[in-house]
Amino acid sequence: MELKRLGVSWRFLMVLVLILQSLSALDFDPYRVLGVSRTASQADIKKAYKKLAREWHPDKNKDPGAEDRFIQISKAYEILSNEEKRTNYDHYGDAGENQGYQKQQREHRFRHFHENFYFDESFFHFPFNAERRDSGDEKYLLHFSHYVNEVLPESFKRPYLIKITSDWCFSCIHIEPVWKEVVQELEGLGVGIGVVHAGYERRLAHHLGAHSTPSILGVISGKITFFHNAVVHENLRQFVESLLPGNLVEKVTNKNYVRFLSGWQQENKPHALLFGQTPAVPLMYKLTAFAYKDYVSFGYVYVGLRGVEEMTRQYNVNLYTPTMLIFKEHINKPADVIQARGLKKQVIEDFIAQNKYLLASRLTSQRLFHELCPVKRSHRQRKYCVVLLTAETNKVSKPFEAFLSFALANTQDTVRFVHVYSNRQQEFASTLLPDMEAFQGKSGVSILERRNTAGRVVFKTLEDPWTGSESDKFVLLGYLDQLRKDPAFLSSEAVLPDLTDELAPVFFLRWLYSVSDYLSDFWESLLHSNWREMMPLLSLIFSALFILFGTVMVQAFSDSNEERESHPADKEEVPEKAGKTEPSFTKESSSKIPKKGFVEVTELTDVTYTSNLVRLRPGHMNVVLILSNSTKTSLLQKFALEVYTFTGSSSLHFSFLTLDKHREWLEYLLEFAQDAAPIPNQYDKHFMERDYTGYVLALNGHKKYFCLFKPLKTVDEETVASCDPDSSRGKPSCGLGPKPLKGKLSKLSLWMERLLEGSLQRFYIPSWPELD
């Protein structure tokens, strides 16, 4: 009986302990600790935290409970400053950081408590409990904001392998052992790992395009690629390797190593060589090459290949130990070497990070300028750049060789040596060189310090051009010594313009790459996507094709009907009515037949003058043909043919002006056209015989200007012009026949195109004269 009482008391004590633990957990309120409301903003929380932290810091507050109080304040701020933890606390009363451990403790005690009641443990733990099954995936869980703000930008430096999973997923349980094995290997090589729970992160799963679980995808350079093979270790490894670009690492042999190492001048990068014992390039080396692709060019040498003995002997490479060499401006001797059995990822990255710039890099972009010549943060973090401004050459010049040797001998960490091609960065060079004429075709050296990101610098330029002589080196060394003693030695100040990106691909190549990526993505989605998901896209494509086909068919039938109407059986005649002129079209121009089938040309008279010119609407122009009574028929026919293709524009109007009636009005306008036409004067006895037929004026009534078309003289016209009307033989026989008129308006269509382009010369007048 006593034993039963003890058992009951013990069980009661366990329940009481659990209750007290729960109450102590609930007793901690981060809002109460910081003294803020539940609707407080992040700024208010931060402000309250700083105030309390200064007050209760153990170094400043000697109260015995200050340390515990400070720990509570820090813990409260840690919860409330993180939106995810704050949300968990608001909903569940716990920030979520110790949930797993607390649940395990509670479940263990609960099971131990109910052992005497014969409850089976499996009754409380289903095999689909995601928290128990995927406990190893918790640190890889991704949220939408985390993916957008961290994973996507980082995918430009390393690929990511992401698994889409959910609860009650039998296939997810099946691939779990393979997934854990692959994650353990690839994470050590530098591959990013992520897990998305489709049940809780539906927005992210939809953004990734994952509509079923389990799904595995890769993200690299912002591009998403799905894995479609069997989930085995080797397939996943090959999938990650296939995500990487194919030209990351170049296979280097005895035949091409000189060309590979000599590319530093064109690429403006150091070159790394890895000597390995496997024919294939190691995945870890490819991942490193992808991370530093913007800074270093990578090559791989298989030491088991015949013909590499010369290379290994020249650079003293151990064939039985992995060796990595870094080459900069000198290809005969490596700038740095690392040699060790089993090179680790971190060791290789540290080695590359220390050698990712040349000794005297060329400033090819503004980004590189920011990295090599950073802005001064404080007096202790001064960084000076010694800039060589030189002309571009195919071979290394003597001034650059001397500058490079000076940079190699430099031991100051605060000085960086760079060079600029003055012909490519002309604005940059002209800002630093005080007298461009004195440095024409020569090199110059400037020492500068950046003061802000807006381009403000202080600098000092060597007075004489840089030839690379010993005296030049001595002068530069003296400048650097004075700068080390007195930072105010840089007396000149300027604002440098941004550097142009010399290595950026041209627009056509960028467009070609974008089209290629789009086509490859479309083809992959077409092959592997669910056809049910593709139905809206296919429906849209077929609808567009059907509408396009119907439009073409309707247009074809309407064009055929209009063609039959526009070609009557009888011979075409010029209408007597002045308002409409029908052109006779050849086979070549039949494809340009408008719907009207005629050109509407009105005569410019004193009645129509105001409406067709003076009060013409803004943006509209009146194209006026100058003719005479004798040339009216032939010139109107030719004029109609030339302007026929432009009748579709609603802003163009066509008219003709009779020279016999309105010669004075025309000659008044031509006075404003400089050297456009011979202007008659009172001493010219043949001024009434000036031939203005064939001239065309484009009149803009609103803006008061006109453009002039002056027909070119043909051979026949020159013959006519050479005839002497006062010949003693009588009236000359040469007159204005049909041949000259035939070619007067031959170039009018080209002039009309230039008129619509707005490239013609404009002649402005103060006001339109009256038309008598």
C-alpha positions in Angstrom: 0.0 0.0 0.0 2.9 2.3 0.8 4.5 1.5 -2.5 1.4 2.5 -4.4 1.2 5.8 -2.5 4.9 6.5 -3.4 4.2 5.7 -7.1 1.3 8.1 -7.1 3.3 10.8 -5.3 6.1 10.4 -7.7 3.9 10.8 -10.8 2.3 13.8 -9.2 5.7 15.3 -8.7 6.6 14.8 -12.3 3.5 16.5 -13.5 4.1 19.4 -11.1 7.7 19.8 -12.5 6.4 19.9 -16.1 3.9 22.5 -15.2 6.5 24.7 -13.4 8.8 24.4 -16.4 6.0 25.5 -18.7 5.2 28.5 -16.5 8.8 29.5 -16.3 9.0 29.5 -20.1 5.9 31.5 -20.3 7.2 33.9 -17.7 9.8 35.4 -20.0 8.2 38.1 -22.1 10.6 40.0 -24.4 8.2 42.9 -24.8 8.1 43.4 -21.1 11.8 43.0 -20.8 12.5 45.8 -23.3 9.5 47.9 -22.2 7.9 48.1 -25.6 4.4 47.3 -26.9 3.5 44.4 -29.2 3.0 46.8 -32.1 6.4 48.5 -31.7 8.4 49.0 -34.8 12.0 47.8 -35.3 13.3 51.3 -34.7 11.5 51.5 -31.3 12.8 48.1 -30.4 16.4 49.0 -31.3 16.2 52.3 -29.5 14.9 50.6 -26.3 17.6 47.9 -26.5 20.4 50.4 -26.8 19.1 52.4 -23.8 18.7 49.3 -21.6 22.0 47.8 -22.7 23.9 50.9 -21.7 22.1 51.0 -18.4 22.6 47.3 -17.4 25.9 46.5 -19.0 28.0 44.6 -16.3 31.0 46.8 -16.9 29.1 49.9 -16.0 26.4 48.7 -13.6 27.7 47.1 -10.4 24.4 45.7 -9.3 24.6 41.9 -8.5 21.8 41.1 -10.9 23.1 43.3 -13.7 24.6 40.4 -15.6 21.3 38.3 -15.5 19.4 41.4 -16.5 21.7 42.1 -19.4 21.4 38.6 -20.6 17.6 38.9 -20.6 17.8 42.2 -22.5 20.0 40.6 -25.2 17.8 37.6 -25.5 14.7 39.7 -25.8 16.3 41.9 -28.5 17.5 38.8 -30.4 13.9 37.5 -30.6 12.2 40.8 -31.4 14.8 42.0 -34.0 14.2 38.8 -36.0 10.9 38.9 -37.8 10.6 35.1 -38.0 11.4 34.6 -34.3 9.1 37.4 -33.3 6.2 35.9 -35.3 6.8 32.5 -33.7 6.7 34.1 -30.3 3.5 36.1 -31.0 1.7 32.9 -32.3 3.1 30.2 -30.1 4.8 31.9 -27.2 8.2 30.5 -28.2 10.8 32.0 -30.6 11.4 28.5 -32.1 15.1 28.2 -31.4 14.7 25.6 -28.6 11.5 24.1 -29.7 13.0 20.9 -30.9 14.9 20.2 -27.8 12.0 21.1 -25.5 9.6 18.9 -27.5 12.1 16.0 -27.2 12.3 16.5 -23.4 8.6 16.8 -23.0 7.9 13.7 -25.2 10.5 11.6 -23.4 9.0 12.5 -20.0 5.5 12.0 -21.3 6.4 8.5 -22.5 8.2 7.7 -19.3 5.2 8.9 -17.3 2.8 6.7 -19.3 4.8 3.5 -19.2 2.8 2.1 -16.3 -0.4 2.7 -18.4 0.9 0.5 -21.3 0.7 3.2 -24.1 2.6 2.1 -27.2 5.3 4.7 -28.2 4.5 4.3 -31.9 1.0 5.6 -31.2 2.4 9.1 -30.7 5.0 9.0 -33.6 3.7 8.4 -37.1 6.3 7.6 -39.8 5.4 10.9 -41.6 6.4 13.2 -38.8 8.4 15.7 -40.8 10.2 17.1 -37.8 11.6 13.7 -36.8 12.3 12.5 -40.3 13.9 15.7 -41.7 15.8 16.8 -38.6 19.0 17.0 -40.7 17.3 19.3 -43.2 16.3 22.0 -40.6 19.5 24.1 -41.1 18.9 24.0 -44.9 15.2 25.2 -44.9 14.6 28.2 -47.2 12.1 30.9 -46.9 11.1 33.2 -49.8 12.9 36.3 -48.4 16.0 34.2 -47.7 16.0 32.8 -51.2 15.6 36.2 -52.9 18.0 38.2 -50.7 20.8 35.6 -50.1 20.5 32.5 -52.3 19.9 34.3 -55.7 22.8 36.7 -55.3 25.1 34.0 -54.0 24.2 31.7 -56.9 26.5 33.9 -59.1 29.4 32.6 -57.1 28.4 29.0 -56.4 25.6 26.7 -57.5 22.8 25.6 -55.2 21.1 22.2 -55.0 17.6 22.5 -53.7 15.1 19.8 -52.7 11.4 20.3 -52.6 9.6 18.2 -50.0 6.4 17.9 -48.1 4.6 15.9 -45.4 3.0 12.6 -46.3 5.4 12.1 -49.2 6.4 8.4 -49.6 9.0 9.2 -52.3 10.6 11.8 -50.1 11.3 9.1 -47.5 12.7 6.9 -50.3 15.3 9.4 -51.5 16.3 10.6 -48.0 19.4 8.4 -47.6 20.8 9.3 -51.0 20.1 13.0 -50.4 22.0 13.0 -47.1 25.0 11.3 -48.7 25.1 13.8 -51.6 24.7 16.8 -49.3 27.5 15.7 -47.1 29.9 15.4 -50.1 28.8 18.4 -52.1 28.6 20.9 -49.2 32.2 20.2 -48.4 33.1 21.0 -52.0 31.4 24.4 -51.8 27.9 23.7 -53.3 25.0 25.5 -51.6 22.2 23.3 -50.2 18.6 24.2 -49.7 15.4 22.5 -48.7 11.9 24.0 -49.4 8.8 22.6 -47.6 6.1 23.0 -50.2 3.4 22.8 -47.5 4.7 25.8 -45.6 6.5 27.7 -48.4 4.0 27.5 -51.2 5.0 30.9 -52.6 8.6 29.9 -52.9 7.7 26.5 -54.4 5.5 28.2 -57.0 8.3 30.7 -57.7 10.7 27.9 -58.3 8.2 26.1 -60.6 8.0 23.0 -58.5 4.5 21.5 -58.7 5.2 18.1 -57.3 7.2 16.5 -54.5 9.9 15.4 -54.3 11.6 17.7 -56.8 15.3 18.5 -57.0 16.6 21.5 -58.9 19.8 23.5 -59.3 20.2 27.3 -59.2 23.2 29.0 -60.8 23.6 32.6 -61.9 19.9 33.1 -61.1 18.9 30.3 -63.6 16.8 27.4 -62.4 17.3 23.9 -63.8 15.4 20.8 -62.8 16.9 17.4 -62.2 15.0 14.7 -64.2 17.1 11.5 -63.8 17.1 8.8 -61.2 18.0 10.0 -57.7 21.3 8.2 -57.2 24.6 9.6 -55.9 26.4 9.7 -59.3 23.5 11.3 -61.2 23.2 14.1 -58.7 26.9 14.8 -58.8 26.9 14.9 -62.6 23.9 17.2 -62.5 25.7 19.7 -60.3 28.7 19.5 -62.6 26.5 20.1 -65.7 25.2 23.3 -64.1 28.7 24.9 -64.4 29.7 26.6 -67.7 31.8 24.4 -70.0 34.6 26.9 -70.5 35.5 27.5 -66.8 38.7 25.4 -66.9 41.0 25.0 -70.0 42.9 21.8 -70.6 46.5 22.9 -70.8 49.3 20.8 -72.4 52.8 21.3 -73.5 51.5 22.8 -76.8 49.3 25.6 -75.6 50.6 26.5 -72.1 52.5 29.5 -73.5 49.4 30.9 -75.2 47.4 30.3 -72.1 49.7 32.1 -69.7 50.3 35.0 -72.2 46.6 35.9 -72.1 47.1 38.0 -69.0 47.5 41.2 -71.0 44.3 40.8 -73.0 42.2 39.3 -70.2 43.7 41.5 -67.4 43.7 38.5 -65.1 46.2 36.2 -63.3 46.3 32.6 -64.6 46.1 29.6 -62.3 47.4 26.2 -63.2 46.5 23.0 -61.3 48.6 19.9 -61.9 46.5 16.9 -61.1 46.7 13.1 -61.4 43.2 12.5 -62.9 42.3 13.0 -66.5 39.1 14.8 -65.6 39.1 18.2 -63.9 38.1 17.8 -60.2 34.7 19.2 -59.3 36.2 21.2 -56.4 38.5 23.0 -58.8 35.6 23.8 -61.2 33.6 25.2 -58.3 36.6 27.4 -57.3 37.0 28.5 -60.9 33.3 29.5 -61.0 33.6 31.5 -57.8 36.6 33.5 -59.1 35.8 33.5 -62.8 35.8 37.4 -62.9 39.2 37.6 -61.4 41.4 34.6 -62.5 41.6 32.3 -65.6 42.0 28.7 -64.6 43.8 25.9 -66.4 44.3 22.2 -65.6 47.3 20.0 -66.4 47.0 16.2 -66.3 50.5 15.0 -65.3 49.9 11.5 -66.7 49.6 12.9 -70.3 52.6 12.5 -72.6 54.4 15.8 -73.4 54.0 17.6 -70.1 57.5 16.8 -68.8 58.9 20.0 -70.2 56.3 22.0 -68.4 56.7 20.2 -65.1 60.5 20.4 -65.3 60.5 24.1 -66.1 58.3 25.0 -63.1 59.7 22.3 -60.8 56.4 20.5 -60.2 56.2 17.4 -58.1 54.2 14.8 -60.2 53.0 12.9 -57.1 51.6 15.8 -55.2 48.7 18.2 -56.3 50.3 21.5 -57.1 48.8 24.9 -58.0 50.7 27.7 -59.6 49.7 31.4 -60.0 51.1 33.4 -62.9 50.8 37.1 -63.3 52.7 39.4 -65.7 55.8 37.0 -65.9 55.0 33.6 -67.5 58.5 32.2 -67.0 58.2 32.1 -63.2 55.0 31.7 -61.1 54.1 34.4 -58.7 53.0 32.0 -56.0 52.9 28.2 -55.5 50.9 25.9 -53.2 51.7 22.2 -53.0 50.0 19.7 -50.6 48.4 16.3 -50.5 44.6 16.5 -50.5 44.1 20.2 -51.2 41.1 21.4 -49.2 38.5 23.8 -50.5 39.3 26.5 -48.0 43.0 26.3 -48.7 42.5 26.8 -52.4 40.1 29.7 -52.0 42.5 31.5 -49.6 45.3 30.9 -52.1 43.3 32.4 -55.0 41.9 35.3 -52.9 45.4 36.4 -52.1 46.5 36.4 -55.8 43.4 37.5 -57.7 44.9 40.7 -59.0 47.9 41.4 -61.2 50.9 43.3 -59.9 49.9 46.3 -62.0 46.3 45.6 -63.1 44.7 47.6 -65.9 41.7 49.6 -64.9 39.1 48.3 -67.3 35.9 49.1 -65.4 34.6 51.3 -62.5 34.0 48.2 -60.4 37.7 47.2 -60.6 38.7 50.8 -59.8 36.6 50.6 -56.6 38.2 47.3 -55.6 41.8 48.3 -56.3 41.6 51.9 -55.2 39.1 51.9 -52.3 37.7 55.0 -50.7 39.6 56.2 -47.6 37.7 55.2 -44.5 39.9 56.6 -41.8 43.5 57.9 -41.4 44.7 54.5 -40.5 43.1 52.9 -43.7 44.6 55.2 -46.3 45.1 53.5 -49.7 47.1 55.2 -52.5 47.1 54.2 -56.1 50.0 54.8 -58.4 48.5 55.0 -61.9 50.5 54.7 -65.1 48.8 56.4 -68.0 50.2 54.9 -71.2 49.2 54.1 -74.8 47.9 50.7 -75.8 50.5 48.5 -77.4 50.6 44.9 -78.6 53.8 44.1 -76.8 54.9 45.1 -73.4 56.6 48.5 -73.7 59.8 49.7 -71.8 57.9 52.2 -69.6 55.5 49.5 -68.5 58.4 47.0 -67.8 60.1 49.6 -65.6 56.8 50.4 -63.9 56.2 46.7 -63.3 59.6 46.2 -61.8 59.0 49.1 -59.5 55.7 47.6 -58.4 57.4 44.2 -57.8 59.9 45.8 -55.5 57.2 47.7 -53.5 56.8 46.5 -49.9 54.1 49.0 -48.7 50.6 47.6 -48.1 49.0 51.0 -48.5 50.2 51.5 -52.1 48.6 49.7 -55.1 50.0 50.0 -58.7 47.6 50.1 -61.7 47.8 51.3 -65.3 45.3 52.8 -67.7 45.2 52.9 -71.5 44.9 56.6 -72.1 43.5 56.1 -75.6 40.6 54.0 -74.2 39.9 56.1 -71.1 40.6 59.6 -72.5 38.5 61.6 -70.0 40.1 59.8 -67.1 43.6 60.4 -68.5 43.0 64.1 -69.3 41.8 64.7 -65.8 45.0 63.4 -64.2 47.5 64.8 -66.8 47.8 68.6 -66.5 49.1 69.2 -70.0 48.0 66.7 -72.5 50.1 68.2 -75.3 53.3 67.7 -73.3 52.4 64.0 -72.7 51.1 63.4 -76.3 52.4 59.9 -77.2 54.2 59.5 -73.9 53.4 57.9 -70.6 52.7 59.7 -67.3 52.5 58.6 -63.6 50.0 60.0 -61.0 49.6 59.2 -57.4 46.0 59.5 -56.2 43.8 58.9 -53.2 40.0 58.5 -53.5 38.0 60.6 -51.0 34.4 59.5 -51.8 32.4 57.3 -54.2 31.3 60.3 -56.3 34.8 60.4 -57.9 36.5 63.1 -55.8 40.2 62.4 -55.6 43.4 64.2 -54.5 46.4 63.5 -56.7 49.9 64.4 -57.7 51.3 63.9 -61.2 55.0 63.6 -62.0 56.1 66.7 -63.9 58.0 64.9 -66.6 56.8 62.0 -68.8 57.6 58.5 -67.5 60.3 56.8 -69.6 61.2 54.1 -67.1 64.7 55.4 -66.5 66.5 55.1 -63.2 66.0 58.9 -62.6 62.2 58.4 -63.1 62.2 55.6 -60.5 64.2 57.8 -58.1 61.7 60.6 -58.5 58.7 58.3 -58.0 60.3 56.8 -54.9 60.9 60.3 -53.5 57.2 61.2 -54.0 56.1 58.1 -52.1 58.5 58.8 -49.2 57.1 62.4 -49.0 53.6 61.0 -49.1 54.3 58.6 -46.3 55.5 61.5 -44.1 53.0 64.1 -45.2 49.5 62.9 -46.6 48.9 66.5 -47.6 51.6 66.1 -50.3 48.8 65.3 -52.8 47.9 68.9 -53.5 45.7 68.6 -56.6 42.0 67.9 -56.4 39.6 66.7 -59.1 36.5 64.7 -59.8 37.2 61.7 -62.0 34.7 60.5 -64.5 33.5 56.9 -64.5 35.6 54.4 -66.4 34.1 52.7 -69.4 33.8 48.9 -69.3 36.4 47.8 -71.8 35.7 44.1 -71.5 31.9 44.2 -71.6 30.4 42.3 -74.6 28.8 44.3 -77.4 25.1 44.6 -77.6 24.7 42.0 -80.3 26.6 39.4 -78.3 24.5 40.1 -75.2 21.3 39.8 -77.2 22.6 36.6 -78.8 23.4 35.1 -75.4 20.0 36.1 -74.1 18.2 34.5 -77.0 20.2 31.3 -76.7 19.4 31.0 -72.9 15.7 31.6 -73.6 15.6 29.0 -76.4 17.4 26.4 -74.2 15.0 27.1 -71.3 12.0 26.8 -73.5 13.2 23.6 -75.1 13.9 22.1 -71.7 10.6 23.1 -70.3 8.9 21.7 -73.5 10.6 18.3 -73.0 10.2 17.9 -69.3 7.2 20.0 -68.2 3.8 18.6 -67.6 1.6 18.9 -70.7 -1.3 20.0 -68.5 0.7 22.9 -67.3 1.7 23.7 -70.9 -1.9 23.9 -72.2 -2.4 27.6 -71.5 0.8 28.5 -73.4 0.0 26.2 -76.3 -3.6 27.6 -76.4 -2.2 31.1 -76.6 0.3 30.2 -79.4 -2.3 28.5 -81.5 -4.8 31.3 -81.0 -2.2 33.9 -82.2 -1.4 31.7 -85.2 -5.0 31.3 -86.1 -5.6 35.1 -85.9 -2.5 35.8 -88.0 -3.5 33.3 -90.6 -7.1 34.7 -90.8 -5.8 38.2 -91.2 -3.4 37.3 -94.0 -6.2 35.4 -95.9 -8.6 38.3 -95.6 -6.0 40.8 -96.7 -5.0 38.6 -99.6 -8.7 38.4 -100.9 -9.2 42.1 -100.4 -6.0 43.0 -102.3 -7.0 40.7 -105.2 -10.4 42.4 -105.5 -8.9 45.9 -105.4 -6.3 44.9 -108.0 -9.0 43.8 -110.4 -10.9 47.1 -109.8 -7.8 49.2 -110.3 -6.9 47.7 -113.7 -9.8 48.5 -116.1 -9.8 47.1 -119.6 -9.7 50.4 -121.3 -6.6 52.5 -121.5 -6.1 54.9 -118.5 -6.6 58.6 -119.1 -5.7 61.6 -117.1 -9.0 63.1 -115.7 -9.8 66.6 -116.6 -11.0 67.3 -113.1 -8.2 69.2 -111.3 -8.9 67.6 -107.9 -8.0 64.0 -108.9 -5.1 62.5 -110.9 -4.9 58.8 -111.6 -1.4 57.5 -112.2 -0.6 54.8 -114.8 1.3 52.1 -112.8 3.9 49.6 -114.1 4.3 46.1 -112.9 7.0 47.1 -110.5 4.8 49.6 -108.7 1.6 47.6 -108.8 2.4 46.1 -105.4 2.1 49.6 -103.9 -1.4 50.4 -105.1 -3.4 52.2 -102.4 -7.0 51.6 -101.7 -8.1 54.8 -103.4 -6.3 54.0 -106.6 -5.6 57.7 -107.3 -3.7 60.7 -105.9 -5.8 63.7 -104.8 -4.0 66.9 -105.9 -5.7 70.3 -105.5 -4.8 73.6 -107.1 -3.4 76.2 -104.8 -5.4 79.4 -105.6 -6.5 82.5 -103.7 -9.6 80.6 -102.6 -7.9 77.5 -101.2 -4.8 79.3 -100.0 -5.9 80.0 -96.5 -7.3 76.6 -95.7 -4.5 74.6 -97.4 -1.6 76.6 -96.1 -2.1 79.6 -93.8 -4.5 77.7 -91.4 -3.1 74.3 -91.9 -3.4 72.1 -88.8 -0.1 71.7 -86.7 1.9 68.7 -87.9 0.4 68.8 -91.4 2.3 69.8 -94.5 1.3 70.7 -98.1 3.5 69.4 -100.9 3.1 71.8 -103.8 4.3 71.1 -107.4 5.3 74.1 -109.5 4.1 73.7 -113.1 3.0 75.8 -116.1 0.0 75.4 -118.4 2.1 73.7 -121.1 3.7 71.2 -118.7 0.6 70.5 -116.5 -0.4 67.2 -117.9 3.0 65.5 -118.1 4.2 66.8 -114.7 1.1 65.9 -112.9 1.4 62.3 -114.2 5.0 62.0 -113.0 4.2 63.8 -109.7 1.4 61.3 -109.0 3.7 58.4 -109.7 6.4 59.7 -107.4 4.3 60.6 -104.4 1.8 57.7 -104.7 3.5 55.6 -102.0 3.2 58.4 -99.5 -0.5 59.0 -99.8 -1.2 56.8 -96.8 0.0 59.5 -94.5 -2.9 61.6 -93.2 -0.5 64.6 -92.4 0.5 65.1 -96.1 -1.6 67.1 -98.6 -0.7 67.5 -102.3 -1.3 70.6 -104.4 0.0 72.3 -107.6 0.8 75.9 -108.3 0.6 77.5 -111.8 3.7 79.4 -112.5 2.0 81.6 -115.1 -0.3 83.1 -112.4 1.8 83.2 -109.3 5.4 83.7 -110.3 5.9 86.7 -107.9 4.7 84.6 -104.9 7.1 81.8 -105.7 10.1 84.1 -106.2 9.3 85.8 -102.9 9.6 82.5 -101.1 12.8 81.5 -103.0 14.5 84.6 -101.6 14.6 82.9 -98.2 16.2 79.8 -99.7 20.0 80.4 -99.7 21.5 79.5 -103.1 18.5 77.3 -103.7 17.5 78.9 -107.0 18.7 81.8 -109.2 16.8 84.9 -108.1 16.0 87.3 -110.9 16.7 91.0 -110.6 15.9 94.1 -112.6 19.1 93.9 -114.7 18.4 90.3 -115.8 16.5 90.7 -119.1 15.6 87.0 -119.1 14.1 86.8 -115.6 10.6 86.1 -117.1 12.1 83.1 -118.9 13.4 81.4 -115.7 12.2 77.9 -115.6 10.8 76.9 -112.2 8.7 74.0 -113.5 9.4 70.8 -111.6 10.2 72.6 -108.3 8.4 71.1 -105.3 7.8 73.0 -102.0 6.8 71.2 -98.7 5.0 74.0 -96.8 4.4 73.9 -93.0 1.8 76.5 -92.5 1.8 76.4 -88.7 5.6 76.7 -88.1 6.1 79.0 -91.2 8.9 77.1 -92.9 9.3 75.2 -96.2 11.6 72.6 -97.7 12.6 72.8 -101.4 13.1 70.2 -104.0 15.1 71.5 -107.0 15.1 69.1 -110.0 18.5 68.2 -111.4 19.3 69.3 -114.9 19.4 66.5 -117.5 21.6 66.4 -120.5 18.8 67.7 -122.7 18.1 70.6 -120.4 21.8 71.6 -120.4 21.6 71.5 -124.3 18.6 73.7 -124.2 20.2 76.1 -121.7 23.2 76.4 -124.0 21.1 77.6 -126.9 21.5 81.3 -127.7 18.1 82.9 -128.2 19.7 86.0 -129.8 21.5 84.0 -132.5 21.7 85.8 -135.8 20.3 82.7 -137.5 16.9 83.4 -136.0 14.9 81.7 -133.3 16.7 78.7 -132.0 15.3 75.3 -132.8 16.2 73.8 -129.4 13.2 74.1 -127.1 11.8 72.4 -124.0 10.6 69.0 -125.4 9.3 66.0 -123.7 12.7 64.4 -122.8 13.7 67.0 -120.2 10.3 66.8 -118.5 10.6 63.1 -118.2 13.6 63.3 -115.7 12.6 66.4 -113.8 10.9 64.5 -110.9 13.0 61.3 -111.0 14.5 61.9 -107.5 11.3 63.2 -105.9 10.5 59.9 -104.0 13.9 59.9 -102.3 13.3 63.6 -101.3 9.9 62.6 -99.9 11.5 59.9 -97.7 14.0 62.5 -96.3 11.1 64.8 -95.7 9.3 62.3 -93.6 12.6 61.6 -91.7 13.0 65.3 -91.0 16.5 65.4 -92.4 15.9 68.1 -95.0 17.0 71.7 -94.7 14.3 74.1 -93.5 13.8 77.7 -94.7 11.9 79.9 -92.3 9.9 82.9 -93.3 8.4 85.7 -91.1 4.9 85.3 -92.5 3.2 83.8 -95.5 2.7 86.3 -98.4 -0.7 86.9 -100.0 -1.5 84.9 -103.1 -2.9 87.3 -105.7 
